[in-house]
Amino acid sequence: MRTSSVTAGAVALGIALGAVVTSTGAAPASAAPTCRGERITLADLATGCAVSSGTVVLPDGRHFALPAPGTTVAALPVAATGASDDGDVSITNTGRAGVAVHVDEVWKGSAAAVRQERAALRARLTATPQAATTTTAAKPSSCTNKTYSKLGFKWSAPVNWSYNPAGQKVSGAAAIRAGADAWTGGIASCGKKVTTSAAERLAGNTTRTSGVTATGGCGASSGASVVGWGSLPSGTLAVTCVWSRSGVAVEVDQRYTTGQQWSVATTCSGARFDLRGVATHEWGHAFGLGHTAQNSGLVMKPASTTCETGQRTLGLGDVLGIDAVY
């Protein structure tokens, strides 16, 4: 659970020390044990084992298909306000050094892989400005908060994606695309104007399945970016999975939960979540932005309330963040 913008920045910079499990990752690959199967645990990875395929299972129940060597997969959820939040996850298969797992502030897995990936992430990031947060009940202003955090990847070309309407709770393609376009091209918000190179192209509908799984984790990369619908853990509104190599994003999949009621109307009412606003948040992740504090008032805060149509509009920190990445 993220409780401050300082925490969010520390996660993005990869400098939180956390708990690194002692491993034999420094040993030659030929001497390392082999991990395989459909339930590879963090304790298994801490041995520095060689892993060519299989499924990594986190203690919170999320499942991740092991990415190819040299690839990172990140799962980036948004929760309903008041629901438990298992946090952002990235899993990096370094190949020879083993597998590094980053869950919010904590690094786990092979010690050699953790050292390697932390250094690589630090090299990709620069210091992130942080705005002071308030602990009072006063409503924060999204146009005065300059906070943002970066995840350490970006796209080198427009995101080409397809939409799978199977199971959709509302006709969602237009609202989801509007959420994506909030981050692209010329942006004017909170008196700030920027032009970003972030871009997307909707190829149309598809029958392909999104790589986001019902556990809130990420399946195997298909090479195609797909947005769709399906079940997710209770309290989770949506999850974005991004695959990247050395900081360059290569695939993004999204899943929006079928366990809640949604709205795409200009005026929202009742116990419904605004699809466009939630999609704006998830596309912020897709383009490389992490979470800010819940009380930041920004699009990239980690939880959304019902009918939060204000989340369709970027705050100052959101604008500064996308401009910093692109």
FIVEXFI-842175 format. One record per residue (C-alpha): residue in three letters; x, y, z. Coordinates in steps of 0.05 Angstrom, whole numbers, plus 5000, padded with zeros to 4 digits. Last residue first. Layout:
BEGIN
  resn  east  north    up
   ala     X      Y     Z
...
***
This chain:
BEGIN
  resn  east  north    up
   tyr  5173   5235  4535
   val  5188   5211  4606
   ala  5195   5280  4637
   asp  5135   5307  4598
   ile  5092   5249  4623
   gly  5112   5266  4694
   leu  5103   5341  4690
   val  5033   5331  4662
   asp  5015   5281  4717
   gly  5045   5326  4770
   leu  5001   5384  4746
   gly  4937   5344  4744
   leu  4912   5306  4684
   thr  4837   5305  4670
   arg  4798   5240  4666
   gln  4807   5230  4740
   gly  4755   5284  4752
   thr  4702   5233  4730
   glu  4708   5198  4797
   cys  4640   5164  4792
   thr  4659   5113  4845
   thr  4725   5123  4880
   ser  4794   5109  4852
   ala  4858   5082  4883
   pro  4933   5086  4870
   lys  4942   5161  4857
   met  4965   5171  4785
   val  4908   5216  4763
   leu  4929   5266  4816
   gly  4893   5288  4880
   ser  4959   5276  4918
   asn  4922   5244  4977
   gln  4932   5174  4950
   ala  5006   5187  4942
   thr  5036   5181  4872
   his  5038   5117  4831
   gly  5083   5100  4773
   leu  5089   5129  4703
   gly  5115   5090  4643
   phe  5067   5098  4584
   ala  5027   5037  4604
   his  5023   5063  4676
   gly  4993   5129  4652
   trp  4949   5085  4608
   glu  4922   5053  4672
   his  4905   5120  4704
   thr  4870   5146  4641
   ala  4833   5080  4638
   val  4806   5090  4708
   gly  4780   5159  4688
   arg  4750   5134  4623
   leu  4716   5076  4657
   asp  4683   5117  4711
   phe  4666   5069  4767
   arg  4594   5057  4785
   ala  4558   5057  4852
   gly  4508   5110  4832
   ser  4515   5167  4783
   cys  4560   5188  4726
   thr  4549   5249  4682
   thr  4588   5245  4616
   ala  4568   5172  4611
   val  4619   5116  4605
   ser  4598   5081  4670
   trp  4620   5016  4703
   gln  4592   4965  4752
   gln  4643   4920  4786
   gly  4664   4847  4782
   thr  4677   4848  4707
   thr  4745   4878  4721
   tyr  4784   4915  4669
   arg  4844   4878  4639
   gln  4903   4911  4604
   asp  4960   4886  4561
   val  5023   4925  4542
   glu  5080   4900  4497
   val  5150   4923  4477
   ala  5170   4976  4528
   val  5243   4998  4524
   gly  5278   5003  4591
   ser  5329   4949  4579
   arg  5274   4903  4552
   ser  5202   4915  4571
   trp  5137   4877  4582
   val  5079   4917  4611
   cys  5019   4888  4647
   thr  4963   4936  4666
   val  4912   4917  4719
   ala  4841   4942  4730
   leu  4790   4954  4784
   thr  4820   4912  4840
   gly  4776   4909  4901
   ser  4765   4833  4897
   pro  4818   4800  4854
   leu  4805   4804  4779
   ser  4754   4774  4732
   gly  4754   4792  4659
   trp  4755   4848  4608
   gly  4800   4868  4550
   val  4859   4908  4524
   val  4909   4873  4479
   ser  4981   4889  4459
   ala  5010   4835  4414
   gly  5077   4799  4424
   ser  5042   4743  4461
   ser  5078   4753  4528
   ala  5062   4697  4577
   gly  5015   4711  4634
   cys  5015   4771  4680
   gly  4988   4777  4751
   gly  4922   4802  4778
   thr  4900   4732  4797
   ala  4850   4731  4739
   thr  4907   4739  4690
   val  4931   4798  4648
   gly  4957   4773  4580
   ser  4894   4798  4545
   thr  4860   4746  4502
   arg  4859   4751  4426
   thr  4790   4757  4395
   thr  4807   4825  4367
   asn  4773   4892  4355
   gly  4807   4951  4322
   ala  4880   4971  4309
   leu  4879   5026  4361
   arg  4941   5068  4352
   glu  4978   5101  4410
   ala  5028   5158  4421
   ala  5076   5186  4472
   ser  5120   5237  4437
   thr  5098   5292  4485
   thr  5080   5365  4475
   val  5072   5407  4538
   lys  5027   5462  4563
   lys  5018   5479  4636
   gly  4962   5524  4662
   cys  4932   5466  4702
   ser  4924   5426  4638
   ala  4945   5432  4565
   ile  4972   5370  4530
   gly  4996   5366  4458
   gly  5012   5296  4435
   thr  4992   5238  4480
   trp  4975   5228  4554
   ala  4899   5241  4552
   asp  4899   5199  4489
   ala  4902   5135  4529
   gly  4841   5152  4571
   ala  4804   5171  4507
   arg  4822   5102  4481
   ile  4791   5069  4541
   ala  4728   5110  4534
   ala  4722   5094  4459
   ala  4734   5020  4468
   gly  4687   5010  4527
   ser  4617   4993  4507
   val  4597   4976  4578
   lys  4607   4914  4622
   gln  4651   4882  4570
   gly  4650   4806  4571
   ala  4683   4798  4504
   pro  4700   4867  4475
   asn  4773   4851  4459
   tyr  4808   4915  4439
   ser  4872   4919  4399
   trp  4937   4956  4411
   asn  4993   4990  4373
   val  5032   5033  4422
   pro  5069   5087  4383
   ala  5144   5079  4378
   ser  5204   5082  4427
   trp  5160   5067  4486
   lys  5183   5082  4557
   phe  5212   5044  4616
   gly  5239   5061  4685
   leu  5175   5064  4726
   lys  5174   5139  4736
   ser  5143   5178  4794
   tyr  5104   5243  4797
   thr  5091   5298  4847
   lys  5079   5370  4825
   asn  5017   5381  4868
   thr  4987   5450  4855
   cys  4938   5434  4799
   ser  4914   5368  4830
   ser  4892   5408  4891
   pro  4887   5369  4956
   lys  4821   5367  4995
   ala  4836   5384  5068
   ala  4830   5324  5114
   thr  4900   5337  5140
   thr  4961   5293  5128
   thr  4985   5337  5071
   thr  5038   5318  5021
   ala  5101   5357  5002
   ala  5116   5351  4928
   gln  5169   5304  4902
   pro  5215   5316  4844
   thr  5243   5252  4813
   ala  5319   5243  4810
   thr  5341   5211  4745
   leu  5325   5141  4722
   arg  5355   5092  4673
   ala  5420   5083  4712
   arg  5381   5068  4776
   leu  5342   5014  4740
   ala  5406   4981  4715
   ala  5438   4983  4784
   arg  5376   4954  4816
   glu  5373   4901  4762
   gln  5444   4877  4772
   arg  5443   4877  4848
   val  5375   4841  4848
   ala  5400   4790  4798
   ala  5461   4774  4840
   ala  5419   4769  4904
   ser  5370   4721  4868
   gly  5299   4737  4889
   lys  5272   4795  4929
   trp  5270   4871  4926
   val  5221   4908  4972
   glu  5193   4979  4966
   asp  5135   4961  4920
   val  5144   4888  4901
   his  5209   4881  4860
   val  5229   4811  4839
   ala  5297   4794  4810
   val  5310   4729  4773
   gly  5376   4694  4760
   ala  5446   4720  4746
   arg  5453   4680  4681
   gly  5387   4702  4651
   thr  5368   4770  4679
   asn  5295   4751  4684
   thr  5263   4812  4714
   ile  5197   4811  4753
   ser  5162   4877  4768
   val  5105   4883  4818
   asp  5061   4942  4838
   gly  5022   4936  4902
   asp  4978   4885  4938
   asp  4924   4937  4949
   ser  4869   4925  4999
   ala  4804   4961  4983
   gly  4786   5028  5014
   thr  4785   5065  4948
   ala  4777   5016  4891
   ala  4845   4993  4868
   val  4890   5007  4808
   pro  4939   4954  4788
   leu  5008   4954  4755
   ala  5038   4886  4738
   ala  5109   4893  4709
   val  5145   4844  4664
   thr  5220   4852  4653
   thr  5258   4819  4597
   gly  5332   4801  4587
   pro  5318   4727  4591
   ala  5245   4712  4572
   pro  5191   4728  4622
   leu  5170   4677  4674
   ala  5094   4670  4672
   phe  5069   4709  4732
   his  5018   4687  4784
   arg  4989   4731  4839
   gly  4971   4695  4903
   asp  4994   4746  4954
   pro  5054   4702  4971
   leu  5078   4710  4898
   val  5076   4652  4848
   val  5128   4651  4793
   thr  5106   4606  4735
   gly  5153   4565  4692
   ser  5209   4572  4642
   ser  5285   4577  4636
   val  5302   4587  4708
   ala  5373   4577  4736
   cys  5371   4580  4812
   gly  5400   4638  4851
   thr  5375   4606  4915
   ala  5331   4666  4926
   leu  5288   4644  4866
   asp  5264   4583  4905
   ala  5247   4625  4966
   leu  5209   4673  4920
   thr  5167   4614  4898
   ile  5164   4575  4832
   arg  5096   4542  4827
   glu  5080   4518  4757
   gly  5146   4482  4746
   arg  5219   4497  4742
   cys  5278   4521  4784
   thr  5347   4493  4769
   pro  5404   4491  4819
   ala  5465   4535  4807
   ala  5533   4505  4794
   ser  5532   4516  4718
   ala  5508   4587  4729
   pro  5571   4603  4767
   ala  5559   4622  4839
   ala  5544   4694  4856
   gly  5470   4678  4858
   thr  5480   4635  4920
   ser  5426   4671  4956
   thr  5412   4716  5016
   val  5343   4747  5011
   val  5343   4821  4997
   ala  5297   4858  5045
   gly  5280   4928  5027
   leu  5336   4976  5007
   ala  5292   5027  4974
   ile  5333   5057  4918
   gly  5293   5032  4858
   leu  5281   5103  4834
   ala  5207   5089  4822
   val  5197   5056  4890
   ala  5232   5113  4924
   gly  5188   5163  4888
   ala  5125   5127  4910
   thr  5149   5125  4982
   val  5163   5200  4980
   ser  5094   5211  4951
   ser  5065   5179  5013
   thr  5021   5121  5036
   arg  5028   5068  4982
   met  5000   5000  5000
***
